[in-house]
Amino acid sequence: MAATMVPPPSRLPDVLPTERLTASAMPVPELRAELRRIDDLRNVGSVALCWAQAAAIVGAAVWLAHPVGYLVAVVAMGATFARFAILAHEAAHKLLFTNKRVNDVVGRWLLAYPAFVPLEAYRRSHFAHHKEEFGPNEPDMGLYVGYPISRASFRRKLVRDAVGISGWKNLKPLLKALGSATARPVAARILGVQLVLLLAATALGRPELYLGLWLLPWMTSWRVVNRLRAVAEHGGMERSTDRRRTTHHVRQSWLGNATIVPFNTGWHLAHHVDMGVPWRNLPALHRELVAAGWVTADLEYPSYRALWRALASGEERRAEAVT
């Protein structure tokens, strides 16, 4: 008997529809209209916060001018790239700003391209992910399947991320895209933004800051953060119309929000129930799911650490299943 991360039917009460939720757990039209409101002004601040955090980390490392300080900065920049990526994800859903042109311009040039993300291609593939998690067009299947795995296997994946092997694997397609007539324009824009960042560091007399505190953490610490977040969202789940069988839910904490899952991306089950709800309103949608009895306490992991332990307990769980 194979171990699985999918919750048993006993944890998935059949309580829908209700007056506020449809049979698929989507909010009814009146509630949905309320939850889908976008806060443009506050999102301007969120974008500014991404850049302010990056500048503060780099500035602190330069001010300390100590090897340990630079090492801490490389690690901390992994969480900063998570912020860029999550707001770029919000822009991909066209939920960052109500004006769609502003949404795409900011999403591309201030969030996605600095984080090496081709927003146009990402939007297409990510919508395939939402259309049917674990379906035939799932773009991130390699990140999700096979769990639970052994601790040794999980450790090897994280080591590959931490030393830059996964980062180089992700960077190569961007460089190869320069040779493709269709992909070259977007690849050139991304590399152009990277050149601007390098020139900015050079103008400050410290070109190595781009290499050591931008490119290096993107290739190392951000890859670790990205894997930990991705497997916490869908690791070991399955193809289903019931999002509780495709997506984990983890109790949220300030530490997780500051590092792994910024901008409410930790409310991922709610996000997959209705991908049209902006990030600020995902906790409210989750509360609706709980109030309806569709999400129960025993469906929730108490922490990300608890979920990662479960994801990396393949040998132990299979042994229990056999006995």
TAZIVEN-V209607 format. One record per residue. N is the residue number from 1. OMEGA is omega in whole degrees, -180 to 180 (NA if undefined). NEAR is the number of other ideal C-beta (glycine too) atoms within 10 Angstrom. Layout:
BEGIN
{{N & OMEGA & NEAR} {N & OMEGA & NEAR}}
END
This chain:
BEGIN
{{1 & -178 & 8} {2 & 175 & 8} {3 & -178 & 19} {4 & 176 & 14} {5 & -178 & 20} {6 & -180 & 16} {7 & 179 & 17} {8 & -180 & 8} {9 & -179 & 10} {10 & 179 & 8} {11 & -176 & 14} {12 & -177 & 17} {13 & 180 & 14} {14 & -173 & 9} {15 & -176 & 13} {16 & 5 & 17} {17 & 172 & 13} {18 & 179 & 15} {19 & -175 & 7} {20 & -179 & 15} {21 & 178 & 23} {22 & -179 & 15} {23 & 179 & 10} {24 & -180 & 12} {25 & 175 & 24} {26 & 175 & 17} {27 & 174 & 23} {28 & -172 & 14} {29 & -178 & 9} {30 & 179 & 9} {31 & -179 & 17} {32 & 179 & 17} {33 & 179 & 10} {34 & -176 & 12} {35 & -176 & 19} {36 & 178 & 15} {37 & -179 & 12} {38 & 179 & 19} {39 & -175 & 15} {40 & -174 & 13} {41 & -180 & 7} {42 & 178 & 9} {43 & 171 & 23} {44 & 178 & 14} {45 & 180 & 10} {46 & 177 & 19} {47 & 179 & 20} {48 & -180 & 11} {49 & 178 & 15} {50 & -178 & 24} {51 & 178 & 15} {52 & 179 & 12} {53 & 179 & 18} {54 & -179 & 21} {55 & -179 & 11} {56 & -180 & 13} {57 & 179 & 21} {58 & 180 & 23} {59 & 180 & 12} {60 & 179 & 13} {61 & 179 & 23} {62 & -179 & 15} {63 & 179 & 9} {64 & 178 & 13} {65 & -179 & 8} {66 & -180 & 10} {67 & 179 & 9} {68 & 179 & 9} {69 & 178 & 15} {70 & 178 & 17} {71 & 178 & 12} {72 & 180 & 15} {73 & 178 & 24} {74 & 178 & 19} {75 & -178 & 17} {76 & 180 & 20} {77 & 174 & 25} {78 & 177 & 22} {79 & 177 & 18} {80 & 176 & 30} {81 & 175 & 23} {82 & 179 & 25} {83 & 177 & 22} {84 & -176 & 25} {85 & -177 & 24} {86 & 177 & 21} {87 & 173 & 27} {88 & 175 & 24} {89 & 178 & 23} {90 & 177 & 25} {91 & 178 & 28} {92 & 177 & 24} {93 & -178 & 19} {94 & -177 & 16} {95 & -178 & 22} {96 & 178 & 27} {97 & -179 & 22} {98 & 175 & 14} {99 & -172 & 12} {100 & 177 & 11} {101 & 177 & 8} {102 & 178 & 14} {103 & -175 & 21} {104 & 179 & 19} {105 & 179 & 13} {106 & -180 & 20} {107 & -180 & 27} {108 & -165 & 22} {109 & -178 & 15} {110 & -176 & 18} {111 & -174 & 26} {112 & -177 & 28} {113 & 175 & 22} {114 & 180 & 22} {115 & 176 & 22} {116 & -178 & 22} {117 & 173 & 24} {118 & -170 & 21} {119 & -177 & 23} {120 & -180 & 15} {121 & 179 & 15} {122 & -179 & 18} {123 & -179 & 20} {124 & -177 & 13} {125 & -178 & 14} {126 & 176 & 17} {127 & 174 & 14} {128 & 176 & 16} {129 & -179 & 19} {130 & -178 & 12} {131 & 179 & 11} {132 & 177 & 14} {133 & -179 & 23} {134 & 177 & 17} {135 & -175 & 12} {136 & -180 & 8} {137 & 179 & 12} {138 & -176 & 19} {139 & -174 & 14} {140 & -177 & 16} {141 & -179 & 15} {142 & 179 & 9} {143 & -167 & 18} {144 & -169 & 21} {145 & 173 & 15} {146 & -179 & 13} {147 & 3 & 21} {148 & 178 & 23} {149 & 180 & 21} {150 & 177 & 14} {151 & -180 & 16} {152 & 179 & 10} {153 & 179 & 15} {154 & 180 & 22} {155 & 179 & 12} {156 & 178 & 12} {157 & -178 & 18} {158 & 177 & 17} {159 & 177 & 12} {160 & 177 & 17} {161 & -172 & 23} {162 & -177 & 18} {163 & 174 & 13} {164 & 180 & 16} {165 & 178 & 15} {166 & 179 & 21} {167 & 178 & 24} {168 & 177 & 13} {169 & 179 & 13} {170 & -178 & 15} {171 & -177 & 15} {172 & 179 & 10} {173 & 179 & 13} {174 & 179 & 17} {175 & 179 & 11} {176 & -179 & 11} {177 & 178 & 19} {178 & 178 & 11} {179 & -179 & 9} {180 & -178 & 12} {181 & -178 & 6} {182 & -176 & 7} {183 & -174 & 17} {184 & -177 & 12} {185 & -179 & 13} {186 & 179 & 20} {187 & 180 & 20} {188 & 177 & 13} {189 & 180 & 17} {190 & -179 & 21} {191 & 175 & 16} {192 & 177 & 12} {193 & 178 & 18} {194 & 178 & 18} {195 & 178 & 12} {196 & 179 & 14} {197 & 178 & 16} {198 & 179 & 16} {199 & 178 & 12} {200 & 178 & 13} {201 & 179 & 19} {202 & 179 & 13} {203 & 177 & 9} {204 & 180 & 12} {205 & -177 & 7} {206 & -179 & 14} {207 & -180 & 14} {208 & 179 & 10} {209 & 177 & 21} {210 & -178 & 21} {211 & -173 & 11} {212 & -175 & 18} {213 & 172 & 23} {214 & -178 & 22} {215 & -178 & 17} {216 & 179 & 19} {217 & 176 & 25} {218 & -178 & 24} {219 & -173 & 21} {220 & -173 & 21} {221 & 178 & 24} {222 & 178 & 27} {223 & 177 & 26} {224 & 180 & 21} {225 & -177 & 23} {226 & 179 & 21} {227 & -180 & 19} {228 & 178 & 24} {229 & -176 & 22} {230 & -178 & 14} {231 & 177 & 23} {232 & 178 & 22} {233 & -171 & 25} {234 & -174 & 24} {235 & 175 & 24} {236 & 179 & 20} {237 & -172 & 22} {238 & 177 & 15} {239 & -177 & 12} {240 & 173 & 15} {241 & 176 & 10} {242 & -175 & 17} {243 & 177 & 22} {244 & 178 & 23} {245 & 180 & 17} {246 & -168 & 21} {247 & 177 & 19} {248 & 168 & 25} {249 & -177 & 23} {250 & 176 & 23} {251 & -175 & 14} {252 & 180 & 19} {253 & -179 & 15} {254 & -178 & 7} {255 & 177 & 10} {256 & 180 & 20} {257 & -178 & 14} {258 & -172 & 13} {259 & -170 & 19} {260 & -171 & 21} {261 & 179 & 23} {262 & 175 & 24} {263 & 172 & 22} {264 & 179 & 21} {265 & 176 & 23} {266 & 175 & 26} {267 & -167 & 24} {268 & 177 & 21} {269 & 177 & 24} {270 & 179 & 27} {271 & -180 & 24} {272 & 173 & 18} {273 & 179 & 25} {274 & -176 & 22} {275 & 178 & 14} {276 & 179 & 14} {277 & 180 & 26} {278 & -172 & 21} {279 & -178 & 23} {280 & -175 & 18} {281 & 180 & 21} {282 & 176 & 23} {283 & 179 & 14} {284 & 177 & 15} {285 & 178 & 24} {286 & 179 & 22} {287 & 177 & 13} {288 & 180 & 22} {289 & 178 & 24} {290 & -179 & 16} {291 & 179 & 12} {292 & -177 & 17} {293 & -180 & 12} {294 & 173 & 22} {295 & -178 & 25} {296 & -176 & 16} {297 & -177 & 9} {298 & 173 & 9} {299 & -173 & 17} {300 & 170 & 18} {301 & -175 & 17} {302 & 180 & 11} {303 & 176 & 15} {304 & 179 & 23} {305 & 179 & 11} {306 & 179 & 13} {307 & 179 & 23} {308 & 176 & 19} {309 & 179 & 15} {310 & 180 & 19} {311 & -178 & 22} {312 & 180 & 22} {313 & -175 & 19} {314 & -178 & 22} {315 & -178 & 15} {316 & -176 & 15} {317 & 178 & 16} {318 & 178 & 15} {319 & 178 & 11} {320 & -179 & 11} {321 & -180 & 11} {322 & -179 & 8} {323 & NA & 5}}
END
